[in-house]
C-alpha cells in the first residue's frame, strides 16, 4: 500500500527490488540501521522490526547475516572493479 503499486508481484524482479528498497529504507528510519549495513538490514528483514532487538541470542540468524554481509561485500568489490566501464555511454544496435 505504501508504494502505491497495487499490481506488484514477488516474481517480477522490478517489484522485488522495489520492495527491498522500501524495506531497507523503513528499517533505516525505524531502527536507525545504515542502508549499507547488509548484516543488520538482513537481521531486520529476517526477524522483523520488532524482533530485531533480540537477534544476539540467535546464532542461526547471525550466521545467515554474516553470509549475506560477505555476499554484499563481494558485490561491492565487483562493482568497484567495473564501475568505469559501466559509466561509459554505450549503444547497442540490434
Backbone bond lengths (Angstrom), bond angles and torsions (degrees), N, CA, C in turn:
res aa  C-N    CA-C-N  psi(-1)  N-CA   C-N-CA  omega(-1)  CA-C   N-CA-C  phi
1 X - - - 1.452 - - 1.529 111.21 -
2 X 1.313 117.13 -40.15 1.465 120.54 -175.83 1.524 112.89 -66.24
3 X 1.328 117.70 -31.29 1.462 120.06 -179.06 1.522 111.50 -81.75
4 X 1.322 117.70 -18.23 1.452 120.88 -178.25 1.519 113.57 79.89
5 X 1.327 117.21 3.97 1.462 121.32 -179.17 1.534 108.83 -98.20
6 X 1.321 115.68 87.39 1.458 120.78 -176.55 1.520 113.23 -72.48
7 X 1.319 116.96 -16.58 1.465 121.06 -178.02 1.529 112.91 -99.26
8 X 1.328 117.39 10.90 1.464 121.31 -178.21 1.530 110.72 -64.38
9 X 1.344 114.90 140.59 1.461 121.56 175.52 1.521 108.71 -134.56
10 X 1.318 115.79 147.88 1.466 121.20 -177.48 1.518 112.95 -62.63
11 X 1.305 116.69 -31.68 1.465 120.29 -174.54 1.526 113.04 -77.71
12 X 1.316 118.72 -10.67 1.470 121.60 177.80 1.525 108.20 -91.42
13 X 1.339 116.55 120.45 1.463 121.61 -175.61 1.525 111.44 -54.06
14 X 1.308 117.88 -46.64 1.460 121.93 -178.80 1.532 111.16 -56.31
15 X 1.319 116.91 -43.40 1.464 120.76 179.99 1.522 111.34 -69.05
16 X 1.325 116.75 -38.31 1.469 120.47 178.79 1.523 111.08 -64.41
17 X 1.328 116.31 -43.62 1.466 120.76 179.18 1.528 109.93 -65.84
18 X 1.316 117.07 -39.66 1.459 121.61 177.64 1.535 109.95 -60.10
19 X 1.335 116.62 -43.25 1.464 120.73 178.46 1.527 111.00 -62.11
20 X 1.327 117.40 -45.89 1.469 120.69 -179.56 1.526 109.96 -60.43
21 X 1.333 117.09 -42.52 1.468 120.37 177.19 1.522 111.66 -61.82
22 X 1.339 116.11 -44.18 1.459 120.99 178.50 1.530 110.44 -61.48
23 X 1.333 116.95 -47.39 1.462 121.02 -176.97 1.533 111.08 -65.59
24 X 1.322 116.91 -41.36 1.463 121.70 178.36 1.520 110.38 -61.73
25 X 1.313 116.39 -43.95 1.457 120.71 179.25 1.527 111.03 -63.44
26 X 1.329 117.35 -44.34 1.463 120.91 178.90 1.534 111.04 -64.47
27 X 1.337 116.96 -41.24 1.470 120.42 178.34 1.520 110.43 -62.85
28 X 1.308 115.93 -37.84 1.456 120.52 178.06 1.525 110.56 -63.16
29 X 1.327 116.13 -44.04 1.463 120.58 -178.72 1.528 112.50 -72.60
30 X 1.315 117.04 -43.50 1.466 121.15 -174.79 1.531 112.07 -75.70
31 X 1.345 115.82 -44.90 1.468 120.45 -172.91 1.523 113.54 -107.32
32 X 1.330 116.55 -0.04 1.464 121.68 -178.87 1.534 111.87 59.57
33 X 1.324 115.67 41.81 1.465 121.61 177.54 1.521 107.87 -97.82
34 X 1.313 116.69 131.30 1.458 120.18 176.63 1.527 110.04 -58.02
35 X 1.313 116.09 140.32 1.462 120.20 178.56 1.524 111.76 -64.86
36 X 1.313 117.30 -21.27 1.462 120.55 179.72 1.531 113.25 -94.91
37 X 1.316 118.00 4.01 1.466 122.24 179.43 1.536 108.82 -91.60
38 X 1.326 115.97 86.65 1.464 121.35 -176.09 1.521 111.87 -61.21
39 X 1.321 117.36 -35.28 1.460 121.80 -179.01 1.537 110.68 -60.10
40 X 1.312 116.64 -57.12 1.464 120.51 -177.06 1.525 112.07 -72.10
41 X 1.329 117.14 -33.98 1.464 119.40 177.31 1.527 110.20 -62.67
42 X 1.332 116.66 -40.70 1.461 119.19 179.06 1.528 110.74 -65.28
43 X 1.313 116.63 -42.24 1.468 119.73 179.41 1.529 110.01 -61.82
44 X 1.329 117.07 -42.45 1.471 120.29 178.15 1.529 110.25 -61.04
45 X 1.324 116.95 -37.92 1.462 120.61 178.67 1.538 110.44 -69.65
46 X 1.314 116.58 -46.77 1.466 121.42 -176.21 1.531 111.97 -67.06
47 X 1.319 116.48 -44.64 1.463 121.88 -174.20 1.523 113.24 -93.39
48 X 1.316 116.84 -15.70 1.463 120.79 -174.86 1.512 110.09 84.96
49 X 1.312 115.93 160.61 1.472 119.89 -177.33 1.519 111.60 -63.26
50 X 1.314 118.20 -35.76 1.462 120.89 179.59 1.514 113.25 -72.55
51 X 1.327 117.19 -35.21 1.457 121.37 -177.87 1.514 114.09 -86.24
52 X 1.325 117.00 -6.19 1.468 120.99 -176.36 1.525 112.15 -57.13
53 X 1.318 117.39 -38.52 1.473 120.25 -174.75 1.518 113.72 -66.50
54 X 1.336 117.57 -16.23 1.469 121.03 -176.90 1.535 113.95 -106.46
55 X 1.310 117.75 11.98 1.471 119.72 -173.71 1.526 113.55 -66.65
56 X 1.305 119.63 -23.43 1.468 121.62 -174.08 1.522 113.01 -64.75
57 X 1.331 116.56 -16.47 1.465 121.36 177.43 1.524 112.69 -90.13
58 X 1.324 116.62 -3.78 1.458 121.25 -173.72 1.531 110.68 -110.09
59 X 1.322 116.19 93.67 1.475 121.37 -176.95 1.528 111.66 -62.92
60 X 1.324 116.51 -34.92 1.464 120.21 -179.24 1.528 110.80 -61.85
61 X 1.325 116.96 -48.57 1.464 119.84 -178.64 1.529 111.05 -68.64
62 X 1.307 117.88 -32.20 1.472 121.06 176.75 1.522 109.75 -64.12
63 X 1.332 117.41 -44.52 1.463 120.56 178.88 1.524 111.50 -64.64
64 X 1.333 117.14 -40.47 1.462 120.03 176.65 1.528 110.86 -62.83
65 X 1.325 116.09 -43.54 1.459 120.41 -179.26 1.525 111.51 -64.86
66 X 1.320 117.96 -34.06 1.470 121.06 176.41 1.520 110.47 -64.96
67 X 1.328 116.57 -38.36 1.472 120.28 177.75 1.532 110.75 -66.04
68 X 1.325 115.94 -41.18 1.468 120.50 177.80 1.524 109.91 -64.02
69 X 1.322 116.63 -42.76 1.466 121.07 178.98 1.529 111.20 -61.61
70 X 1.332 116.74 -42.33 1.464 120.36 178.20 1.524 110.94 -62.55
71 X 1.326 116.57 -44.28 1.462 120.47 178.89 1.530 110.67 -62.76
72 X 1.313 116.47 -41.01 1.464 121.29 177.51 1.522 110.66 -60.63
73 X 1.319 116.91 -44.09 1.469 120.54 178.38 1.520 111.35 -64.72
74 X 1.325 117.48 -38.56 1.468 120.75 176.02 1.528 110.51 -59.91
75 X 1.333 116.57 -44.91 1.464 120.81 179.28 1.527 111.25 -64.62
76 X 1.321 117.14 -40.58 1.472 120.57 177.97 1.523 110.59 -60.82
77 X 1.336 116.75 -42.69 1.462 120.55 179.30 1.526 111.63 -66.59
78 X 1.319 117.07 -40.38 1.459 120.45 177.08 1.529 110.74 -62.51
79 X 1.313 116.81 -41.08 1.453 120.67 179.27 1.525 110.85 -63.85
80 X 1.317 117.42 -41.49 1.466 120.79 177.46 1.519 110.99 -58.65
81 X 1.338 116.61 -41.38 1.464 121.43 -177.39 1.522 112.68 -66.92
82 X 1.305 118.14 -31.87 1.462 119.46 -175.31 1.527 113.26 -112.74
83 X 1.314 118.70 8.05 1.468 121.85 -176.86 1.523 112.68 -55.69
84 X 1.320 117.70 -43.76 1.470 119.44 -176.83 1.527 111.91 -63.76
85 X 1.320 117.14 -37.75 1.460 118.62 179.46 1.534 111.41 -73.49
86 X 1.316 117.87 -25.26 1.460 120.96 178.67 1.516 111.92 -76.10
87 X 1.334 117.37 -27.48 1.455 120.45 -176.06 1.535 113.04 -83.12
88 X 1.317 117.92 -9.51 1.457 121.10 178.56 1.514 110.15 -77.47
89 X 1.325 115.73 142.59 1.453 119.60 176.27 1.510 108.84 -76.14
90 X 1.304 114.60 129.62 1.452 120.10 -178.45 1.523 108.78 -128.78
91 X 1.286 114.54 148.73 1.458 119.99 177.50 1.517 107.84 -122.62
92 X 1.301 114.64 130.11 1.452 120.00 178.46 1.524 106.97 -113.97
93 X 1.310 115.09 124.35 1.463 120.54 -179.52 1.524 108.28 -109.07
94 X 1.310 116.02 126.41 1.451 120.82 179.76 1.498 109.66 -102.69
